[in-house]
Amino acid sequence: MDKSEVTLERMRSFVRVAERGNLSAVARELGLGQSTVTRHIRELEQAVGVPLLTRTTRRVTMTEEGRRYYADCVQILRLVEHAGDEARSTRDAPAGMVRISCTAAFGVLHVSRFIFAFQDRYPDVSVDLSLTDERIDLVREGVDVALRLGPLAESSMKLKSLGQSRRVLVAAPTYLAECGRPARPQDLANHQAIRMSDIAGSDVLVLQGRRGGRHAVPFAGRLRVDHGLAAREALAAGRGIAPAHLWLVGDLLATGRLEHVLADYSPPPVPLKMLIVPERSGVARVRLLVDFLAEQIARIPGIEKSPGRRQN
């Protein structure tokens, strides 16, 4: 092989290293040895005749020439992928990889089974599902689509509103039998709260009255968790009271393992949105999965349309 040849494989390695700034991470992502990725970059630099990356002991960054070349590479690789999608569309069989990041508990309980159904329909599509509650950089991590609960900062990503997630205040019958049932929001100050440690301000619980009014009450307890499934288990075990998404505890309420607390009051709903990398939104398999997930998620009990807003 001509060592000065520009190849798509070398371009892909360069683009991902430029985005992630880490050779070993890109090697793991692409299923290659780190020496192979390093060689791709070296040979690409030889082919174009200028240094594209600057390497330090901690990070890899682009040179000025690398930044300009990166933008062109992204466009070229996008056109190549689009051409492949167009060719495959003639046989109506999308193929390739889609990478998704999803809020952890929501992904385990609901999104994973939707992905199974999607792959049954499109067996040539591979899906890489990453479950995390962290707000990651989609481009840097090579993610195409992310599902996120809660308010989002300004972003260059394409946003698709999926509605609002209804929340309820719940506890186990065993806890209520032992500690009593609160009759008004202020009574919660005397109860054990199960709090999420990764949510700022969780020591104050805001409730909206069915007849109007907003109540902010102290909310403290001996247990804090950073995962929705851990909160679910703690509630079922009778460890305290907590606000919970209906999709998280609906089955436990239906079987009587949990009960509504202060039914005339509820925590504010939480927005649920899908973030899509703009450059990936036109890829057939990504577009198909986005539409499929949006349709399925809308059917989950507790996911309600945002009032006064048209769904994208």
C-alpha positions as CSV (number, residue, x, y, z in Angstrom):
1,M,0.0,0.0,0.0
2,D,1.2,3.5,-0.8
3,K,1.9,5.0,2.7
4,S,1.0,8.5,1.4
5,E,-2.5,7.4,0.4
6,V,-5.6,9.1,1.9
7,T,-8.1,6.5,2.9
8,L,-11.5,6.7,4.5
9,E,-10.3,4.4,7.3
10,R,-7.5,6.9,8.2
11,M,-9.9,9.8,7.9
12,R,-12.3,8.1,10.4
13,S,-9.5,7.5,12.8
14,F,-8.4,11.2,12.6
15,V,-11.9,12.6,13.0
16,R,-12.6,10.5,16.1
17,V,-9.2,11.3,17.7
18,A,-9.8,15.0,16.9
19,E,-13.2,14.8,18.6
20,R,-12.3,12.7,21.6
21,G,-8.7,13.9,22.1
22,N,-7.7,10.5,23.3
23,L,-6.0,7.8,21.2
24,S,-6.7,4.8,23.5
25,A,-10.4,5.7,23.8
26,V,-10.8,5.9,20.0
27,A,-8.9,2.6,19.6
28,R,-11.4,0.9,21.9
29,E,-14.4,2.5,20.1
30,L,-13.2,1.4,16.7
31,G,-12.1,-2.0,17.8
32,L,-8.5,-1.4,16.8
33,G,-5.1,-1.4,18.5
34,Q,-3.8,1.9,19.7
35,S,-0.7,1.4,17.5
36,T,-3.0,1.0,14.5
37,V,-4.8,4.3,15.2
38,T,-1.5,6.0,15.7
39,R,-0.3,4.7,12.4
40,H,-3.5,5.9,10.6
41,I,-2.8,9.4,11.9
42,R,0.9,9.3,11.0
43,E,0.2,8.1,7.5
44,L,-2.6,10.6,6.9
45,E,-0.3,13.4,8.0
46,Q,2.3,12.1,5.5
47,A,-0.3,12.1,2.8
48,V,-1.5,15.7,3.3
49,G,2.0,16.9,4.1
50,V,1.2,18.9,7.3
51,P,0.8,18.0,11.0
52,L,-2.8,17.6,11.9
53,L,-2.6,16.8,15.6
54,T,-0.5,17.9,18.5
55,R,0.2,15.2,21.1
56,T,0.9,15.8,24.8
57,T,1.1,13.3,27.6
58,R,-2.5,14.0,28.6
59,R,-4.3,15.0,25.4
60,V,-4.3,15.2,21.7
61,T,-5.4,18.5,20.1
62,M,-5.8,19.7,16.5
63,T,-3.3,22.1,14.8
64,E,-4.7,25.0,12.8
65,E,-4.3,22.9,9.7
66,G,-5.9,20.0,11.4
67,R,-9.0,22.1,12.3
68,R,-9.6,23.0,8.6
69,Y,-8.9,19.5,7.4
70,Y,-11.2,18.0,10.1
71,A,-14.2,20.1,8.8
72,D,-13.6,18.7,5.3
73,C,-13.2,15.2,6.5
74,V,-16.5,15.3,8.4
75,Q,-18.3,16.4,5.2
76,I,-16.6,13.7,3.2
77,L,-17.4,11.0,5.6
78,R,-21.0,12.2,5.9
79,L,-21.4,12.1,2.1
80,V,-20.0,8.6,2.0
81,E,-22.4,7.4,4.7
82,H,-25.3,9.1,3.0
83,A,-24.4,7.4,-0.3
84,G,-24.4,4.0,1.4
85,D,-27.8,4.7,3.0
86,E,-29.2,5.7,-0.4
87,A,-27.8,2.5,-2.0
88,R,-29.2,0.3,0.8
89,S,-32.6,2.0,0.6
90,T,-33.3,0.4,-2.7
91,R,-33.6,-2.9,-0.9
92,D,-35.5,-1.3,2.0
93,A,-33.0,-2.7,4.6
94,P,-31.2,0.0,6.7
95,A,-27.9,-1.3,8.1
96,G,-25.1,0.0,10.3
97,M,-24.6,1.2,13.8
98,V,-26.6,3.7,15.9
99,R,-25.2,4.9,19.3
100,I,-27.7,6.0,21.9
101,S,-27.2,7.5,25.4
102,C,-30.1,7.3,27.8
103,T,-31.0,8.1,31.4
104,A,-30.1,4.9,33.2
105,A,-33.3,3.7,34.9
106,F,-35.5,4.8,32.0
107,G,-33.2,2.9,29.6
108,V,-33.3,-0.3,31.7
109,L,-37.1,-0.4,32.3
110,H,-38.3,0.9,28.9
111,V,-35.9,1.9,26.2
112,S,-34.0,-1.4,26.1
113,R,-37.2,-3.3,25.1
114,F,-38.0,-0.8,22.5
115,I,-34.6,-1.3,21.0
116,F,-35.2,-5.1,20.9
117,A,-38.4,-4.5,19.0
118,F,-36.7,-2.1,16.6
119,Q,-33.9,-4.6,15.9
120,D,-36.5,-7.4,15.3
121,R,-37.9,-5.1,12.6
122,Y,-34.5,-4.0,11.2
123,P,-32.1,-6.9,11.8
124,D,-29.2,-5.3,10.0
125,V,-29.1,-2.3,12.4
126,S,-26.7,-2.6,15.3
127,V,-27.4,-0.5,18.5
128,D,-24.9,0.6,21.1
129,L,-26.9,1.7,24.2
130,S,-25.0,3.6,26.9
131,L,-26.9,4.1,30.2
132,T,-25.8,7.1,32.2
133,D,-27.4,10.1,34.0
134,E,-24.4,12.3,33.1
135,R,-24.8,15.0,30.5
136,I,-22.1,13.9,28.1
137,D,-20.7,15.6,25.0
138,L,-22.5,13.6,22.2
139,V,-20.0,14.4,19.5
140,R,-16.9,13.7,21.6
141,E,-18.4,10.4,22.8
142,G,-19.5,9.4,19.3
143,V,-23.2,9.2,20.3
144,D,-25.9,9.8,17.7
145,V,-29.0,10.2,20.0
146,A,-29.5,10.9,23.7
147,L,-32.6,10.7,25.8
148,R,-32.6,13.1,28.8
149,L,-34.9,14.0,31.6
150,G,-34.9,17.5,33.1
151,P,-34.0,21.0,31.8
152,L,-31.2,21.2,29.3
153,A,-28.6,23.8,28.8
154,E,-28.3,25.6,25.4
155,S,-27.0,23.1,22.9
156,S,-26.2,22.9,19.2
157,M,-28.0,19.5,19.1
158,K,-31.3,19.0,17.4
159,L,-34.0,18.7,20.1
160,K,-37.2,16.7,19.9
161,S,-39.6,17.1,22.8
162,L,-41.1,13.7,23.9
163,G,-43.4,15.3,26.5
164,Q,-43.4,15.5,30.3
165,S,-42.8,12.8,32.8
166,R,-45.4,12.8,35.5
167,R,-44.2,12.3,39.1
168,V,-46.0,11.1,42.2
169,L,-45.2,11.0,45.9
170,V,-45.1,7.4,47.1
171,A,-44.1,5.1,50.0
172,A,-44.5,1.4,50.9
173,P,-47.5,0.3,53.1
174,T,-45.0,-1.0,55.6
175,Y,-43.3,2.4,56.0
176,L,-46.7,4.2,56.4
177,A,-47.9,1.6,58.9
178,E,-44.8,2.1,61.0
179,C,-44.3,5.9,60.6
180,G,-47.8,7.2,59.9
181,R,-49.3,8.8,56.8
182,P,-48.7,12.5,56.3
183,A,-51.9,14.5,56.1
184,R,-50.5,17.8,54.7
185,P,-47.2,18.8,52.9
186,Q,-45.7,20.2,56.1
187,D,-45.9,16.8,57.8
188,L,-43.1,15.5,55.4
189,A,-40.5,17.3,57.5
190,N,-41.1,14.6,60.1
191,H,-40.6,11.7,57.7
192,Q,-37.7,9.8,56.2
193,A,-37.0,11.0,52.7
194,I,-35.2,9.0,50.0
195,R,-33.3,11.6,48.0
196,M,-31.4,11.7,44.7
197,S,-27.8,12.8,45.4
198,D,-27.2,13.9,41.9
199,I,-30.1,16.4,41.9
200,A,-29.3,19.9,43.3
201,G,-31.8,21.2,45.9
202,S,-33.3,17.8,46.7
203,D,-33.4,18.8,50.4
204,V,-36.5,20.8,49.6
205,L,-39.5,19.2,48.0
206,V,-41.8,21.3,45.8
207,L,-45.4,20.1,45.5
208,Q,-48.3,21.5,43.5
209,G,-51.8,21.3,45.0
210,R,-54.6,19.9,42.9
211,R,-56.6,23.0,43.7
212,G,-53.7,25.3,43.1
213,G,-50.9,26.5,45.3
214,R,-47.3,25.7,45.6
215,H,-45.7,24.2,48.7
216,A,-41.9,24.0,49.3
217,V,-41.2,21.8,52.3
218,P,-38.0,20.5,54.0
219,F,-37.1,17.0,52.8
220,A,-34.4,15.1,54.6
221,G,-33.5,11.5,55.5
222,R,-30.8,9.0,56.1
223,L,-30.6,7.7,52.6
224,R,-29.4,9.3,49.3
225,V,-28.9,7.4,46.1
226,D,-27.6,8.4,42.6
227,H,-29.6,5.9,40.5
228,G,-33.4,5.6,39.9
229,L,-33.4,1.8,40.3
230,A,-31.8,2.1,43.7
231,A,-34.5,4.6,44.7
232,R,-37.1,2.2,43.5
233,E,-35.7,-0.6,45.6
234,A,-35.4,1.6,48.7
235,L,-39.1,2.6,48.3
236,A,-40.3,-1.0,47.9
237,A,-38.2,-1.9,51.0
238,G,-40.0,0.7,53.1
239,R,-37.1,3.0,53.7
240,G,-39.0,6.2,53.3
241,I,-41.0,8.5,51.1
242,A,-39.9,9.9,47.7
243,P,-41.2,11.6,44.6
244,A,-40.9,9.1,41.7
245,H,-41.6,9.1,38.0
246,L,-44.7,7.1,37.3
247,W,-42.8,5.1,34.7
248,L,-40.4,4.1,37.5
249,V,-43.0,2.9,40.0
250,G,-46.3,2.3,38.1
251,D,-46.1,-1.4,38.4
252,L,-45.4,-1.3,42.2
253,L,-48.4,1.0,42.6
254,A,-50.6,-1.4,40.6
255,T,-49.6,-4.4,42.8
256,G,-49.9,-2.5,46.1
257,R,-46.2,-2.6,46.9
258,L,-46.3,1.2,47.0
259,E,-49.1,3.6,47.8
260,H,-49.7,7.3,46.8
261,V,-48.9,9.8,49.6
262,L,-50.7,13.1,49.7
263,A,-52.7,12.3,46.6
264,D,-53.9,15.9,46.3
265,Y,-50.4,17.1,45.8
266,S,-47.8,16.2,43.2
267,P,-44.2,17.2,42.3
268,P,-43.9,19.2,39.1
269,P,-43.5,17.0,35.9
270,V,-40.1,16.7,34.3
271,P,-39.5,17.4,30.6
272,L,-38.3,14.4,28.5
273,K,-36.3,15.3,25.4
274,M,-34.3,13.6,22.7
275,L,-31.1,15.2,21.5
276,I,-29.9,14.3,18.0
277,V,-26.5,15.2,16.5
278,P,-27.5,17.4,13.5
279,E,-25.1,15.7,11.2
280,R,-26.6,12.3,12.0
281,S,-30.3,13.2,11.8
282,G,-30.4,12.6,8.1
283,V,-28.9,9.1,8.3
284,A,-31.7,6.6,7.5
285,R,-31.1,4.2,10.3
286,V,-30.8,7.1,12.9
287,R,-34.0,8.7,11.6
288,L,-35.9,5.4,11.7
289,L,-34.8,4.7,15.3
290,V,-35.6,8.3,16.4
291,D,-39.2,8.0,15.0
292,F,-39.7,4.5,16.4
293,L,-38.6,5.5,19.9
294,A,-40.7,8.7,19.9
295,E,-43.8,6.6,19.0
296,Q,-43.1,4.0,21.6
297,I,-42.2,6.4,24.4
298,A,-45.4,8.3,23.9
299,R,-47.3,5.2,25.0
300,I,-45.6,4.8,28.3
301,P,-48.0,5.6,31.2
302,G,-46.9,8.8,32.9
303,I,-45.4,10.4,29.7
304,E,-47.7,13.2,28.8
305,K,-47.7,15.8,26.1
306,S,-46.3,19.1,27.1
307,P,-49.2,21.5,27.7
308,G,-49.6,24.3,25.2
309,R,-46.7,23.0,23.1
310,R,-46.8,21.2,19.8
311,Q,-44.6,18.1,19.6
312,N,-41.7,18.3,17.2
